[in-house]
Amino acid sequence: MDLDQLLSKHLTRYFDPGKTIPEETLQQLLRFLRSTPSSVNVQPNHFYVLATPEGKERLATNLGERFRDNAEKILNASHTIILTTRADLPDSHLEAVFDKERADGRFPDAAKQELWESMTRDFLSLRTYGYKDLNHWMEKQTYLAMGLTMMAAAELGVEATPLEGFDPTSVDKAFKIRESGRTTTVLLALGYPDPERVYTTPISRFDADQLFTFM
Ligand SMILES: Cc1cc2nc3c(=O)[nH]c(=O)nc-3n(C[C@H](O)[C@H](O)[C@H](O)COP(=O)(O)O)c2cc1C
């Protein structure tokens, strides 16, 4: 990955419909996505990986009336991932996280695991009853996973464009997402740019002195 090149680059709006991410590269990217961290290891996500024309078509035709512009991006992208997040956090989910941590041997001894579980429950109680932002907080974890995956995609030479332009009710319905206790947070289109339609103008960002305070 060439960081200097990345920092002056527009996100891809026009994908080349003739190019597909090689299976090995896709699997590597998904392994990376699976490995991304979340606060207290809450892992609130499920990812729908749309690889077939039917899957992409289903998403493209269910973005909602005002978001039709994004349909072409999805249809021309090699793959699009629907990143979904839990709408709530039932105890069964938490138990599943702890069971998996035990099975994976995350902590060297049972006492440490128990301490961790009680700290996690404490923190989640604070989010639920104190900050009252449990769902918003879980969606932040989703954005972190997406951001890291965008960087991993760049490393693999794959373009990754996040899409917030969609109606979550419509997408959830089309993929029966709410039936699993989750809702769509954001989409990530993946593929290769159409060389005829790459933006060549400079990107526009605030100057460094407006962004950074050194103390
Ligand atoms: C979280 C996120 C969501 C975005 N959603 C869309 C989208 O739905 N459709 C779209 O065309 N661009 C989308 N973009 C692209 C931004 O509009 C774009 O990155 C921004 O205007 C800066 O333009 P540049 O990447 O060309 O410099 C999204 C970008 C981010 C980071």
PDBQT file of the ligand as one rigid body, heavy atoms in Angstrom, charges set to zero:
ROOT
HETATM    1  C1  LIG A 301     -19.239   6.734   5.642  1.00  0.00    +0.000 C 
HETATM    2  C2  LIG A 301     -19.305   7.212   4.221  1.00  0.00    +0.000 A 
HETATM    3  C3  LIG A 301     -20.491   7.061   3.505  1.00  0.00    +0.000 A 
HETATM    4  C4  LIG A 301     -20.553   7.442   2.164  1.00  0.00    +0.000 A 
HETATM    5  N1  LIG A 301     -21.699   7.218   1.443  1.00  0.00    +0.000 NA
HETATM    6  C5  LIG A 301     -21.721   7.492   0.112  1.00  0.00    +0.000 A 
HETATM    7  C6  LIG A 301     -22.853   7.159  -0.691  1.00  0.00    +0.000 A 
HETATM    8  O1  LIG A 301     -23.847   6.626  -0.225  1.00  0.00    +0.000 OA
HETATM    9  N2  LIG A 301     -22.779   7.444  -2.015  1.00  0.00    +0.000 N 
HETATM   10  C7  LIG A 301     -21.699   8.029  -2.593  1.00  0.00    +0.000 A 
HETATM   11  O2  LIG A 301     -21.675   8.248  -3.798  1.00  0.00    +0.000 OA
HETATM   12  N3  LIG A 301     -20.610   8.364  -1.832  1.00  0.00    +0.000 NA
HETATM   13  C8  LIG A 301     -20.603   8.100  -0.518  1.00  0.00    +0.000 A 
HETATM   14  N4  LIG A 301     -19.494   8.427   0.238  1.00  0.00    +0.000 N 
HETATM   15  C9  LIG A 301     -18.373   9.141  -0.390  1.00  0.00    +0.000 C 
HETATM   16  C10 LIG A 301     -18.217  10.576   0.172  1.00  0.00    +0.000 C 
HETATM   17  O3  LIG A 301     -19.282  11.383  -0.267  1.00  0.00    +0.000 OA
HETATM   18  C11 LIG A 301     -16.866  11.118  -0.291  1.00  0.00    +0.000 C 
HETATM   19  O4  LIG A 301     -15.843  10.311   0.224  1.00  0.00    +0.000 OA
HETATM   20  C12 LIG A 301     -16.646  12.562   0.153  1.00  0.00    +0.000 C 
HETATM   21  O5  LIG A 301     -17.572  13.443  -0.448  1.00  0.00    +0.000 OA
HETATM   22  C13 LIG A 301     -15.237  13.032  -0.209  1.00  0.00    +0.000 C 
HETATM   23  O6  LIG A 301     -15.025  12.825  -1.584  1.00  0.00    +0.000 OA
HETATM   24  P1  LIG A 301     -13.696  12.122  -2.122  1.00  0.00    +0.000 P 
HETATM   25  O7  LIG A 301     -13.638  10.741  -1.539  1.00  0.00    +0.000 OA
HETATM   26  O8  LIG A 301     -13.906  12.090  -3.609  1.00  0.00    +0.000 OA
HETATM   27  O9  LIG A 301     -12.564  12.989  -1.718  1.00  0.00    +0.000 OA
HETATM   28  C14 LIG A 301     -19.425   8.040   1.546  1.00  0.00    +0.000 A 
HETATM   29  C15 LIG A 301     -18.237   8.191   2.297  1.00  0.00    +0.000 A 
HETATM   30  C16 LIG A 301     -18.169   7.786   3.598  1.00  0.00    +0.000 A 
HETATM   31  C17 LIG A 301     -16.863   7.935   4.349  1.00  0.00    +0.000 C 
ENDROOT
TORSDOF 0
